[in-house]
Structures are given as C-alpha cells and as structure tokens.
Amino acid sequence: MMNKSKLINHLSGSLPASSFPGCIDEDEVLAFNLDQGRRLLVDNGLLWVTVQNDTNDYLVRDREEMAVPGGRKIVVEAVEPSCFELV
C-alpha cells in the first residue's frame, strides 16, 4: 500500500510524547523508531500502520487508538488526510 514515490520522513531515536501531534496528507508516509511503547491516537482520518516484526498491518481510523510497542520501527501511511498523536 505504500507509495514508493513519496518521501519517507524518518524520525530516529526517542520520541517524547509531545513530538508528534500533527496531520499528514493522503499517501504521505512517516517512519518512527520508538525506544518505549506509545499509544497512537487518530483524531480524524484513516492510517495504515506497520510495526516491525509484526506479521499484521493495522488500519486505525477516526477516534481509534492502538498500542505501539517500544524498541521497534513503525511506519504510518495516511489512506486519507489524517491527524494523529503519539502519546
């Protein structure tokens, strides 16, 4: 589902809880390396989430959340314009 022609924004290292509340456009992709577990909260939109070493991918939509394990890379792609937070 990832659009290979889009730039992947790579945020390395530890992310403080306040690092990413923000919005991304359809087909934009972000990659995060998290040193500790977080919750991904979708304020609006629809995200496709891939977690390193997890055989499943996840669709997370408006007002839903998912636990994101620490020590792994996660890739988030907007299926439609979306706003989300990592807390």
Secondary structure, DSSP 8 states (H G I E B T S, - for coil): ---TTS-EEEE-S---TTS-EEEE-TT-EEEEEESS-EEEEEEEEEEEEEETT-S-EEEEETT-EEEE-SSEEEEEEEEEEEEEEE-
